[in-house]
């Protein structure tokens, strides 16, 4: 499979890049800082501005799938608006080049913890992540009535951590996964497994899903 990966130098993107290359896929890394990546068999690196939809469409052309692991940066004051702007540009670019599948990496904040209550709206949700989580929630809401592109949206569990690749995890839908009375976790390596699994055998077209131990 020929995969375009947006945000390949980030925490999630780097893990997705490694997983995809390890499985023998060809990957075009769409990044702001190409110098952060080293040469690797199957890897093409392209510097592209995600807010430039026309340039991005050219970069995405010819790929079987696009992974959106874009993040403006947790320290960015305008993270919410920039995430939405960049995400909508990615969607429009994928439309223009007739991409078969767009997989968006979102956050846990929009997962439900009770009927009508999402994690982001609970008092325990960390304030430092709220603006970014709100951007991801609004992007999910924007996507949910879109049917002109085959998209999927993955929310990690509440705890996304560095760790080993096990290849073993649960798959959920809109509810926050729990491990007994505590929120479930997953390693970023296993999140990457779930992402590439979805590209290889799509099971959540026009749906959000989550994963966790």
N, CA and C atoms as a LAMMPS dump frame, in Angstrom:
ITEM: TIMESTEP
0
ITEM: NUMBER OF ATOMS
639
ITEM: BOX BOUNDS ff ff ff
-5.0000000000000000e+02 5.0000000000000000e+02
-5.0000000000000000e+02 5.0000000000000000e+02
-5.0000000000000000e+02 5.0000000000000000e+02
ITEM: ATOMS id mol type element x y z
1 1 1 N 0.844 -1.192 0
2 1 2 C 0 0 0
3 1 3 C 0.878 1.24 0
4 2 1 N 0.428 2.251 -0.691
5 2 2 C 1.142 3.521 -0.759
6 2 3 C 0.429 4.514 0.163
7 3 1 N 1.063 4.856 1.286
8 3 2 C 0.421 5.647 2.34
9 3 3 C 1.053 7.03 2.425
10 4 1 N 0.23 8.058 2.489
11 4 2 C 0.695 9.41 2.804
12 4 3 C 0.457 9.636 4.287
13 5 1 N 1.496 10.011 4.995
14 5 2 C 1.417 10.19 6.449
15 5 3 C 1.722 11.641 6.794
16 6 1 N 0.725 12.344 7.281
17 6 2 C 0.866 13.75 7.647
18 6 3 C 1.176 13.835 9.136
19 7 1 N 2.308 14.446 9.47
20 7 2 C 2.724 14.536 10.863
21 7 3 C 3.618 13.382 11.273
22 8 1 N 4.478 12.948 10.366
23 8 2 C 5.275 11.734 10.595
24 8 3 C 6.349 11.896 11.654
25 9 1 N 6.647 13.123 12.088
26 9 2 C 7.681 13.313 13.114
27 9 3 C 7.09 13.474 14.511
28 10 1 N 5.773 13.464 14.632
29 10 2 C 5.139 13.608 15.939
30 10 3 C 5.142 12.307 16.725
31 11 1 N 4.609 12.358 17.927
32 11 2 C 4.587 11.197 18.828
33 11 3 C 3.854 10.022 18.191
34 12 1 N 2.643 10.28 17.697
35 12 2 C 1.872 9.222 17.041
36 12 3 C 2.407 8.955 15.639
37 13 1 N 2.674 10.014 14.889
38 13 2 C 3.108 9.851 13.516
39 13 3 C 4.372 9.037 13.378
40 14 1 N 5.329 9.236 14.277
41 14 2 C 6.58 8.485 14.209
42 14 3 C 6.344 6.995 14.408
43 15 1 N 5.423 6.654 15.298
44 15 2 C 5.1 5.247 15.526
45 15 3 C 4.378 4.651 14.33
46 16 1 N 3.481 5.425 13.729
47 16 2 C 2.767 4.953 12.539
48 16 3 C 3.745 4.738 11.388
49 17 1 N 4.694 5.649 11.241
50 17 2 C 5.704 5.515 10.192
51 17 3 C 6.481 4.217 10.359
52 18 1 N 6.931 3.939 11.561
53 18 2 C 7.712 2.724 11.801
54 18 3 C 6.886 1.473 11.532
55 19 1 N 5.637 1.467 12.005
56 19 2 C 4.769 0.309 11.81
57 19 3 C 4.495 0.065 10.33
58 20 1 N 4.211 1.131 9.593
59 20 2 C 3.911 0.99 8.166
60 20 3 C 5.121 0.468 7.4
61 21 1 N 6.293 1.02 7.672
62 21 2 C 7.503 0.567 6.978
63 21 3 C 7.84 -0.873 7.349
64 22 1 N 7.652 -1.226 8.609
65 22 2 C 7.931 -2.595 9.044
66 22 3 C 7.039 -3.608 8.344
67 23 1 N 5.834 -3.177 7.946
68 23 2 C 4.913 -4.082 7.252
69 23 3 C 5.124 -4.063 5.734
70 24 1 N 6.095 -3.304 5.27
71 24 2 C 6.414 -3.301 3.851
72 24 3 C 5.645 -2.313 3.011
73 25 1 N 4.945 -1.377 3.656
74 25 2 C 4.224 -0.354 2.899
75 25 3 C 5.182 0.744 2.469
76 26 1 N 4.827 1.422 1.39
77 26 2 C 5.552 2.617 0.982
78 26 3 C 4.898 3.818 1.651
79 27 1 N 5.705 4.712 2.189
80 27 2 C 5.174 5.854 2.935
81 27 3 C 5.781 7.145 2.411
82 28 1 N 4.899 8.115 2.141
83 28 2 C 5.347 9.484 1.898
84 28 3 C 5.061 10.281 3.161
85 29 1 N 6.116 10.741 3.805
86 29 2 C 5.978 11.522 5.033
87 29 3 C 5.781 12.985 4.669
88 30 1 N 4.632 13.53 5.018
89 30 2 C 4.299 14.933 4.764
90 30 3 C 4.611 15.691 6.048
91 31 1 N 5.67 16.5 6.036
92 31 2 C 6.162 17.095 7.276
93 31 3 C 6.544 18.56 7.08
94 32 1 N 6.662 19.262 8.209
95 32 2 C 7.144 20.644 8.195
96 32 3 C 8.666 20.699 8.241
97 33 1 N 9.292 19.686 8.849
98 33 2 C 10.744 19.702 9.051
99 33 3 C 11.348 18.386 8.55
100 34 1 N 11.626 18.273 7.257
101 34 2 C 12.157 17.023 6.705
102 34 3 C 13.463 16.584 7.345
103 35 1 N 14.228 17.53 7.862
104 35 2 C 15.525 17.193 8.444
105 35 3 C 15.401 16.312 9.685
106 36 1 N 14.203 16.201 10.247
107 36 2 C 14.004 15.36 11.418
108 36 3 C 13.931 13.874 11.075
109 37 1 N 13.824 13.551 9.781
110 37 2 C 13.712 12.162 9.359
111 37 3 C 14.978 11.705 8.655
112 38 1 N 15.306 10.448 8.84
113 38 2 C 16.463 9.871 8.163
114 38 3 C 15.989 8.972 7.03
115 39 1 N 16.849 8.764 6.051
116 39 2 C 16.505 7.929 4.913
117 39 3 C 16.21 6.504 5.365
118 40 1 N 15.228 5.902 4.698
119 40 2 C 14.847 4.533 5.031
120 40 3 C 14.217 3.9 3.801
121 41 1 N 14.422 2.61 3.559
122 41 2 C 13.782 1.954 2.414
123 41 3 C 12.263 2.088 2.481
124 42 1 N 11.663 2.488 1.386
125 42 2 C 10.212 2.65 1.323
126 42 3 C 9.715 4.01 1.73
127 43 1 N 10.614 4.886 2.191
128 43 2 C 10.21 6.2 2.694
129 43 3 C 10.566 7.313 1.715
130 44 1 N 9.575 8.164 1.432
131 44 2 C 9.779 9.411 0.702
132 44 3 C 9.374 10.547 1.626
133 45 1 N 10.174 11.571 1.688
134 45 2 C 9.889 12.704 2.574
135 45 3 C 9.564 13.921 1.728
136 46 1 N 8.468 14.594 2.073
137 46 2 C 8.069 15.786 1.326
138 46 3 C 7.67 16.892 2.294
139 47 1 N 8.304 18.034 2.14
140 47 2 C 7.945 19.2 2.948
141 47 3 C 6.728 19.873 2.329
142 48 1 N 5.667 19.965 3.103
143 48 2 C 4.413 20.522 2.601
144 48 3 C 3.704 21.27 3.723
145 49 1 N 3.071 22.369 3.381
146 49 2 C 2.27 23.149 4.326
147 49 3 C 0.841 22.622 4.275
148 50 1 N 0.355 22.064 5.37
149 50 2 C -0.987 21.486 5.356
150 50 3 C -2.067 22.534 5.133
151 51 1 N -1.76 23.794 5.393
152 51 2 C -2.763 24.842 5.2
153 51 3 C -2.852 25.279 3.731
154 52 1 N -1.921 24.837 2.909
155 52 2 C -1.938 25.11 1.472
156 52 3 C -2.59 23.921 0.789
157 53 1 N -3.893 23.983 0.603
158 53 2 C -4.657 22.825 0.136
159 53 3 C -4.204 22.34 -1.234
160 54 1 N -3.89 23.26 -2.133
161 54 2 C -3.499 22.853 -3.477
162 54 3 C -2.167 22.114 -3.468
163 55 1 N -1.209 22.633 -2.732
164 55 2 C 0.088 21.971 -2.636
165 55 3 C -0.059 20.62 -1.952
166 56 1 N -0.885 20.575 -0.934
167 56 2 C -1.1 19.324 -0.216
168 56 3 C -1.755 18.287 -1.118
169 57 1 N -2.719 18.7 -1.937
170 57 2 C -3.378 17.773 -2.857
171 57 3 C -2.368 17.154 -3.815
172 58 1 N -1.42 17.952 -4.279
173 58 2 C -0.373 17.417 -5.148
174 58 3 C 0.473 16.381 -4.41
175 59 1 N 0.763 16.648 -3.145
176 59 2 C 1.569 15.716 -2.35
177 59 3 C 0.827 14.413 -2.071
178 60 1 N -0.495 14.487 -1.957
179 60 2 C -1.292 13.302 -1.627
180 60 3 C -1.662 12.475 -2.851
181 61 1 N -1.547 13.04 -4.018
182 61 2 C -1.975 12.357 -5.25
183 61 3 C -1.231 11.033 -5.418
184 62 1 N -1.97 10.013 -5.825
185 62 2 C -1.383 8.718 -6.111
186 62 3 C -1.256 7.787 -4.922
187 63 1 N -1.719 8.205 -3.756
188 63 2 C -1.633 7.357 -2.568
189 63 3 C -2.942 6.605 -2.348
190 64 1 N -2.834 5.429 -1.772
191 64 2 C -4.02 4.619 -1.487
192 64 3 C -4.755 5.1 -0.251
193 65 1 N -4.027 5.67 0.687
194 65 2 C -4.629 6.108 1.938
195 65 3 C -3.817 7.258 2.519
196 66 1 N -4.491 8.059 3.338
197 66 2 C -3.855 9.185 4.02
198 66 3 C -4.084 9.025 5.518
199 67 1 N -3.023 9.122 6.295
200 67 2 C -3.131 9.155 7.751
201 67 3 C -2.897 10.59 8.207
202 68 1 N -3.881 11.136 8.88
203 68 2 C -3.825 12.498 9.407
204 68 3 C -3.409 12.411 10.874
205 69 1 N -2.096 12.59 11.118
206 69 2 C -1.572 12.654 12.483
207 69 3 C -1.04 14.054 12.755
208 70 1 N -1.632 15.024 12.087
209 70 2 C -1.227 16.428 12.196
210 70 3 C -1.602 17.002 13.555
211 71 1 N -0.685 17.767 14.133
212 71 2 C -0.942 18.486 15.38
213 71 3 C -0.156 19.794 15.328
214 72 1 N -0.823 20.948 15.471
215 72 2 C -0.099 22.223 15.427
216 72 3 C 0.927 22.376 16.55
217 73 1 N 0.82 21.562 17.601
218 73 2 C 1.733 21.652 18.736
219 73 3 C 0.976 21.996 20.002
220 74 1 N 1.209 21.232 21.075
221 74 2 C 0.444 21.446 22.305
222 74 3 C 0.731 22.804 22.943
223 75 1 N 1.868 23.403 22.61
224 75 2 C 2.167 24.721 23.145
225 75 3 C 1.637 25.87 22.314
226 76 1 N 0.953 25.549 21.214
227 76 2 C 0.422 26.569 20.313
228 76 3 C -0.859 27.18 20.904
229 77 1 N -0.893 28.504 21.14
230 77 2 C -2.077 29.133 21.751
231 77 3 C -3.352 28.963 20.92
232 78 1 N -3.207 28.885 19.599
233 78 2 C -4.362 28.758 18.715
234 78 3 C -4.557 27.317 18.245
235 79 1 N -4.2 26.361 19.087
236 79 2 C -4.223 24.966 18.662
237 79 3 C -5.598 24.523 18.166
238 80 1 N -6.671 25.003 18.816
239 80 2 C -8.004 24.558 18.41
240 80 3 C -8.319 24.989 16.976
241 81 1 N -8.203 26.265 16.696
242 81 2 C -8.551 26.769 15.368
243 81 3 C -7.581 26.266 14.305
244 82 1 N -6.303 26.152 14.648
245 82 2 C -5.325 25.69 13.668
246 82 3 C -5.514 24.209 13.358
247 83 1 N -5.891 23.417 14.368
248 83 2 C -6.158 22 14.119
249 83 3 C -7.346 21.84 13.18
250 84 1 N -8.397 22.602 13.417
251 84 2 C -9.578 22.511 12.555
252 84 3 C -9.252 22.986 11.15
253 85 1 N -8.558 24.109 11.048
254 85 2 C -8.191 24.637 9.73
255 85 3 C -7.323 23.638 8.961
256 86 1 N -6.312 23.106 9.626
257 86 2 C -5.444 22.135 8.968
258 86 3 C -6.177 20.868 8.601
259 87 1 N -7.052 20.4 9.475
260 87 2 C -7.804 19.17 9.22
261 87 3 C -8.743 19.324 8.036
262 88 1 N -9.413 20.46 7.947
263 88 2 C -10.316 20.684 6.823
264 88 3 C -9.543 20.825 5.516
265 89 1 N -8.335 21.387 5.58
266 89 2 C -7.485 21.454 4.397
267 89 3 C -7.066 20.055 3.961
268 90 1 N -6.719 19.21 4.912
269 90 2 C -6.353 17.829 4.604
270 90 3 C -7.522 17.103 3.952
271 91 1 N -8.705 17.281 4.5
272 91 2 C -9.897 16.637 3.937
273 91 3 C -10.127 17.101 2.499
274 92 1 N -10.049 18.41 2.267
275 92 2 C -10.273 18.951 0.927
276 92 3 C -9.216 18.453 -0.053
277 93 1 N -7.968 18.37 0.397
278 93 2 C -6.898 17.88 -0.467
279 93 3 C -7.11 16.41 -0.807
280 94 1 N -7.547 15.628 0.174
281 94 2 C -7.821 14.207 -0.073
282 94 3 C -8.968 14.039 -1.062
283 95 1 N -9.981 14.907 -0.97
284 95 2 C -11.072 14.888 -1.944
285 95 3 C -10.557 15.157 -3.35
286 96 1 N -9.74 16.173 -3.487
287 96 2 C -9.252 16.591 -4.796
288 96 3 C -8.48 15.495 -5.5
289 97 1 N -7.717 14.708 -4.746
290 97 2 C -6.897 13.68 -5.392
291 97 3 C -7.527 12.294 -5.299
292 98 1 N -8.811 12.253 -4.926
293 98 2 C -9.591 11.009 -4.925
294 98 3 C -8.941 9.922 -4.067
295 99 1 N -8.488 10.306 -2.887
296 99 2 C -7.92 9.338 -1.949
297 99 3 C -8.982 8.326 -1.538
298 100 1 N -8.593 7.07 -1.456
299 100 2 C -9.556 6.021 -1.105
300 100 3 C -9.956 6.067 0.362
301 101 1 N -9.015 6.432 1.241
302 101 2 C -9.292 6.332 2.674
303 101 3 C -8.492 7.389 3.426
304 102 1 N -9.177 8.165 4.251
305 102 2 C -8.547 9.144 5.127
306 102 3 C -8.779 8.706 6.564
307 103 1 N -7.695 8.481 7.301
308 103 2 C -7.817 8.115 8.708
309 103 3 C -7.302 9.274 9.556
310 104 1 N -8.187 9.817 10.381
311 104 2 C -7.865 10.969 11.226
312 104 3 C -7.561 10.497 12.642
313 105 1 N -6.418 10.916 13.166
314 105 2 C -6.063 10.617 14.556
315 105 3 C -6.556 11.762 15.424
316 106 1 N -7.523 11.471 16.269
317 106 2 C -8.082 12.49 17.15
318 106 3 C -7.618 12.295 18.579
319 107 1 N -8.47 12.656 19.517
320 107 2 C -8.124 12.536 20.922
321 107 3 C -9.184 11.773 21.685
322 108 1 N -8.904 11.543 22.954
323 108 2 C -9.841 10.815 23.815
324 108 3 C -10.954 11.708 24.346
325 109 1 N -10.778 13.024 24.248
326 109 2 C -11.709 13.947 24.883
327 109 3 C -13.15 13.805 24.463
328 110 1 N -13.397 13.374 23.228
329 110 2 C -14.77 13.267 22.736
330 110 3 C -15.399 11.909 23.013
331 111 1 N -14.688 11.018 23.676
332 111 2 C -15.271 9.733 24.064
333 111 3 C -16.248 9.934 25.222
334 112 1 N -17.306 9.153 25.228
335 112 2 C -18.358 9.299 26.237
336 112 3 C -18.013 8.513 27.498
337 113 1 N -18.228 9.146 28.63
338 113 2 C -18.021 8.49 29.926
339 113 3 C -19.349 8.175 30.608
340 114 1 N -20.421 8.746 30.116
341 114 2 C -21.781 8.517 30.604
342 114 3 C -22.713 9.02 29.5
343 115 1 N -23.995 8.666 29.541
344 115 2 C -24.907 9.145 28.493
345 115 3 C -24.884 10.668 28.381
346 116 1 N -24.522 11.166 27.207
347 116 2 C -24.508 12.599 26.95
348 116 3 C -23.328 13.347 27.535
349 117 1 N -22.383 12.659 28.166
350 117 2 C -21.235 13.323 28.797
351 117 3 C -19.943 12.791 28.189
352 118 1 N -19.173 13.699 27.621
353 118 2 C -17.889 13.327 27.044
354 118 3 C -16.771 13.632 28.031
355 119 1 N -15.668 12.924 27.873
356 119 2 C -14.552 13.055 28.802
357 119 3 C -14.091 14.498 28.95
358 120 1 N -14.057 15.248 27.853
359 120 2 C -13.574 16.621 27.888
360 120 3 C -14.41 17.509 28.807
361 121 1 N -15.662 17.134 29.032
362 121 2 C -16.566 17.953 29.837
363 121 3 C -16.573 17.574 31.316
364 122 1 N -15.71 16.651 31.708
365 122 2 C -15.641 16.264 33.119
366 122 3 C -14.642 17.16 33.861
367 123 1 N -14.827 17.359 35.147
368 123 2 C -13.914 18.228 35.912
369 123 3 C -12.476 17.73 35.929
370 124 1 N -12.277 16.433 35.74
371 124 2 C -10.935 15.868 35.84
372 124 3 C -10.11 16.068 34.567
373 125 1 N -10.732 16.548 33.495
374 125 2 C -9.989 16.652 32.239
375 125 3 C -8.919 17.74 32.364
376 126 1 N -7.651 17.428 31.997
377 126 2 C -6.56 18.397 32.19
378 126 3 C -6.756 19.671 31.366
379 127 1 N -6.666 20.809 32.017
380 127 2 C -6.874 22.087 31.341
381 127 3 C -5.863 22.319 30.219
382 128 1 N -4.654 21.812 30.394
383 128 2 C -3.598 22.037 29.4
384 128 3 C -3.917 21.415 28.053
385 129 1 N -4.777 20.394 28.043
386 129 2 C -5.093 19.69 26.804
387 129 3 C -6.483 20.033 26.26
388 130 1 N -7.185 20.921 26.961
389 130 2 C -8.597 21.124 26.618
390 130 3 C -8.785 21.777 25.25
391 131 1 N -7.985 22.775 24.912
392 131 2 C -8.151 23.446 23.62
393 131 3 C -7.879 22.492 22.458
394 132 1 N -6.824 21.697 22.577
395 132 2 C -6.533 20.729 21.536
396 132 3 C -7.619 19.677 21.423
397 133 1 N -8.106 19.21 22.566
398 133 2 C -9.166 18.21 22.569
399 133 3 C -10.461 18.769 21.992
400 134 1 N -10.719 20.041 22.25
401 134 2 C -11.921 20.674 21.696
402 134 3 C -11.826 20.758 20.18
403 135 1 N -10.628 21.055 19.671
404 135 2 C -10.446 21.076 18.222
405 135 3 C -10.726 19.725 17.601
406 136 1 N -10.246 18.658 18.24
407 136 2 C -10.483 17.307 17.726
408 136 3 C -11.957 16.939 17.809
409 137 1 N -12.626 17.357 18.889
410 137 2 C -14.058 17.069 19.014
411 137 3 C -14.844 17.782 17.928
412 138 1 N -14.525 19.031 17.687
413 138 2 C -15.247 19.779 16.652
414 138 3 C -14.985 19.212 15.262
415 139 1 N -13.76 18.724 15.045
416 139 2 C -13.465 18.114 13.756
417 139 3 C -14.253 16.827 13.574
418 140 1 N -14.387 16.029 14.614
419 140 2 C -15.186 14.813 14.536
420 140 3 C -16.641 15.155 14.216
421 141 1 N -17.182 16.164 14.879
422 141 2 C -18.559 16.583 14.599
423 141 3 C -18.712 17.03 13.15
424 142 1 N -17.72 17.736 12.643
425 142 2 C -17.742 18.206 11.251
426 142 3 C -17.724 17.027 10.281
427 143 1 N -16.955 15.995 10.618
428 143 2 C -16.827 14.839 9.743
429 143 3 C -18.088 13.984 9.686
430 144 1 N -18.841 13.956 10.763
431 144 2 C -19.854 12.915 10.913
432 144 3 C -20.975 12.933 9.885
433 145 1 N -21.179 14.053 9.211
434 145 2 C -22.185 14.05 8.148
435 145 3 C -21.559 14.047 6.754
436 146 1 N -20.247 13.805 6.674
437 146 2 C -19.557 13.778 5.393
438 146 3 C -19.586 12.362 4.812
439 147 1 N -19.987 12.279 3.546
440 147 2 C -20.043 10.984 2.879
441 147 3 C -19.371 11.012 1.509
442 148 1 N -18.671 12.11 1.191
443 148 2 C -18.016 12.212 -0.109
444 148 3 C -16.58 11.727 -0.068
445 149 1 N -16.171 11.153 1.062
446 149 2 C -14.835 10.601 1.216
447 149 3 C -14.925 9.482 2.25
448 150 1 N -14.19 8.413 2.04
449 150 2 C -14.174 7.323 3.009
450 150 3 C -13.204 7.686 4.147
451 151 1 N -13.76 8.144 5.252
452 151 2 C -12.934 8.551 6.378
453 151 3 C -13.178 7.64 7.579
454 152 1 N -12.19 7.566 8.433
455 152 2 C -12.297 6.939 9.75
456 152 3 C -11.628 7.877 10.748
457 153 1 N -12.03 7.784 12.002
458 153 2 C -11.496 8.651 13.055
459 153 3 C -11.152 7.767 14.236
460 154 1 N -9.897 7.776 14.653
461 154 2 C -9.496 6.96 15.803
462 154 3 C -9.199 7.849 17.002
463 155 1 N -9.812 7.49 18.122
464 155 2 C -9.516 8.15 19.401
465 155 3 C -8.697 7.191 20.252
466 156 1 N -7.51 7.6 20.692
467 156 2 C -6.784 6.757 21.645
468 156 3 C -7.536 6.736 22.97
469 157 1 N -7.179 5.838 23.875
470 157 2 C -7.791 5.863 25.211
471 157 3 C -7.262 7.051 26.013
472 158 1 N -7.706 7.162 27.239
473 158 2 C -7.309 8.307 28.065
474 158 3 C -5.809 8.353 28.299
475 159 1 N -5.166 7.192 28.338
476 159 2 C -3.734 7.128 28.615
477 159 3 C -3.003 6.58 27.391
478 160 1 N -2.299 7.46 26.701
479 160 2 C -1.48 7.083 25.547
480 160 3 C -0.026 7.253 25.955
481 161 1 N 0.725 6.168 25.929
482 161 2 C 2.046 6.157 26.536
483 161 3 C 3.09 5.57 25.6
484 162 1 N 4.346 5.861 25.873
485 162 2 C 5.425 5.126 25.225
486 162 3 C 5.373 3.689 25.751
487 163 1 N 5.875 2.771 24.983
488 163 2 C 5.84 1.379 25.432
489 163 3 C 6.064 0.423 24.284
490 164 1 N 5.984 -0.841 24.586
491 164 2 C 6.299 -1.862 23.594
492 164 3 C 5.091 -2.175 22.717
493 165 1 N 5.382 -2.799 21.607
494 165 2 C 4.346 -3.265 20.68
495 165 3 C 3.95 -4.68 21.061
496 166 1 N 2.686 -4.863 21.427
497 166 2 C 2.187 -6.201 21.752
498 166 3 C 1.281 -6.751 20.655
499 167 1 N 0.618 -5.844 19.94
500 167 2 C -0.346 -6.269 18.923
501 167 3 C -1.655 -6.764 19.513
502 168 1 N -1.828 -6.621 20.813
503 168 2 C -3.024 -7.106 21.504
504 168 3 C -3.726 -5.942 22.186
505 169 1 N -4.983 -5.707 21.815
506 169 2 C -5.757 -4.622 22.424
507 169 3 C -7.226 -4.822 22.097
508 170 1 N -8.051 -4.094 22.808
509 170 2 C -9.498 -4.101 22.544
510 170 3 C -9.852 -2.977 21.586
511 171 1 N -10.945 -3.16 20.857
512 171 2 C -11.461 -2.129 19.964
513 171 3 C -12.847 -1.731 20.454
514 172 1 N -13.071 -0.425 20.584
515 172 2 C -14.366 0.081 21.005
516 172 3 C -14.919 1.08 20.006
517 173 1 N -16.002 1.724 20.404
518 173 2 C -16.675 2.676 19.509
519 173 3 C -16.589 4.085 20.089
520 174 1 N -17.659 4.557 20.713
521 174 2 C -17.711 5.939 21.202
522 174 3 C -17.522 6.064 22.711
523 175 1 N -17.429 4.934 23.409
524 175 2 C -17.305 4.967 24.863
525 175 3 C -15.839 4.897 25.283
526 176 1 N -15.486 5.642 26.319
527 176 2 C -14.148 5.562 26.871
528 176 3 C -13.915 4.16 27.418
529 177 1 N -12.867 3.49 26.962
530 177 2 C -12.551 2.161 27.462
531 177 3 C -11.957 2.261 28.859
532 178 1 N -12.334 1.319 29.699
533 178 2 C -11.868 1.298 31.082
534 178 3 C -11.139 -0.01 31.362
535 179 1 N -10.252 0.058 32.334
536 179 2 C -9.555 -1.121 32.844
537 179 3 C -9.945 -1.245 34.309
538 180 1 N -11.061 -1.918 34.55
539 180 2 C -11.643 -1.925 35.892
540 180 3 C -12.206 -0.551 36.197
541 181 1 N -11.767 0.053 37.302
542 181 2 C -12.239 1.379 37.673
543 181 3 C -11.36 2.495 37.111
544 182 1 N -10.287 2.129 36.434
545 182 2 C -9.352 3.12 35.896
546 182 3 C -9.481 3.205 34.379
547 183 1 N -9.151 4.355 33.81
548 183 2 C -9.177 4.464 32.355
549 183 3 C -8.163 3.521 31.721
550 184 1 N -8.517 2.973 30.578
551 184 2 C -7.608 2.085 29.849
552 184 3 C -6.453 2.888 29.263
553 185 1 N -5.399 2.167 28.922
554 185 2 C -4.223 2.777 28.311
555 185 3 C -3.871 2.016 27.043
556 186 1 N -2.903 2.555 26.308
557 186 2 C -2.314 1.828 25.191
558 186 3 C -0.954 2.448 24.895
559 187 1 N -0.038 1.648 24.396
560 187 2 C 1.242 2.2 23.953
561 187 3 C 1.046 2.831 22.585
562 188 1 N 1.856 3.827 22.281
563 188 2 C 1.745 4.464 20.974
564 188 3 C 2.09 3.475 19.873
565 189 1 N 2.933 2.485 20.176
566 189 2 C 3.266 1.459 19.191
567 189 3 C 2.042 0.619 18.837
568 190 1 N 1.223 0.292 19.841
569 190 2 C 0.019 -0.486 19.56
570 190 3 C -1.087 0.371 18.939
571 191 1 N -1.117 1.658 19.263
572 191 2 C -2.034 2.553 18.553
573 191 3 C -1.694 2.552 17.072
574 192 1 N -0.406 2.561 16.753
575 192 2 C 0.025 2.516 15.364
576 192 3 C -0.394 1.209 14.698
577 193 1 N -0.341 0.105 15.437
578 193 2 C -0.815 -1.178 14.904
579 193 3 C -2.278 -1.067 14.506
580 194 1 N -3.096 -0.48 15.383
581 194 2 C -4.529 -0.327 15.106
582 194 3 C -4.768 0.539 13.877
583 195 1 N -3.951 1.571 13.707
584 195 2 C -4.1 2.468 12.564
585 195 3 C -3.782 1.751 11.258
586 196 1 N -2.676 1.044 11.217
587 196 2 C -2.316 0.335 9.987
588 196 3 C -3.268 -0.839 9.734
589 197 1 N -3.721 -1.501 10.797
590 197 2 C -4.746 -2.54 10.624
591 197 3 C -5.969 -1.986 9.912
592 198 1 N -6.406 -0.794 10.325
593 198 2 C -7.595 -0.184 9.732
594 198 3 C -7.371 0.158 8.27
595 199 1 N -6.164 0.592 7.918
596 199 2 C -5.887 0.888 6.518
597 199 3 C -5.877 -0.384 5.676
598 200 1 N -5.319 -1.45 6.222
599 200 2 C -5.223 -2.699 5.475
600 200 3 C -6.571 -3.383 5.312
601 201 1 N -7.417 -3.287 6.317
602 201 2 C -8.737 -3.929 6.277
603 201 3 C -9.749 -2.985 6.921
604 202 1 N -10.217 -1.977 6.191
605 202 2 C -11.106 -0.965 6.762
606 202 3 C -12.367 -1.575 7.375
607 203 1 N -12.616 -1.233 8.632
608 203 2 C -13.79 -1.747 9.333
609 203 3 C -14.602 -0.631 9.964
610 204 1 N -14.149 0.632 9.818
611 204 2 C -14.816 1.75 10.492
612 204 3 C -14.971 2.936 9.542
613 205 1 N -15.45 2.678 8.337
614 205 2 C -15.675 3.759 7.389
615 205 3 C -16.836 4.619 7.879
616 206 1 N -16.626 5.926 7.89
617 206 2 C -17.61 6.9 8.371
618 206 3 C -17.948 6.67 9.843
619 207 1 N -16.954 6.209 10.592
620 207 2 C -17.145 5.938 12.019
621 207 3 C -15.928 6.382 12.81
622 208 1 N -16.161 6.661 14.089
623 208 2 C -15.081 6.829 15.049
624 208 3 C -14.915 5.505 15.792
625 209 1 N -13.686 5.152 16.116
626 209 2 C -13.437 3.987 16.951
627 209 3 C -12.298 4.304 17.903
628 210 1 N -12.179 3.464 18.917
629 210 2 C -11.12 3.643 19.909
630 210 3 C -10.483 2.299 20.196
631 211 1 N -9.336 2.313 20.811
632 211 2 C -8.626 1.088 21.157
633 211 3 C -8.013 1.25 22.542
634 212 1 N -7.702 0.14 23.17
635 212 2 C -7.072 0.195 24.478
636 212 3 C -6.878 -1.194 25.041
637 213 1 N -6.077 -1.294 26.08
638 213 2 C -5.847 -2.601 26.724
639 213 3 C -7.009 -2.945 27.641
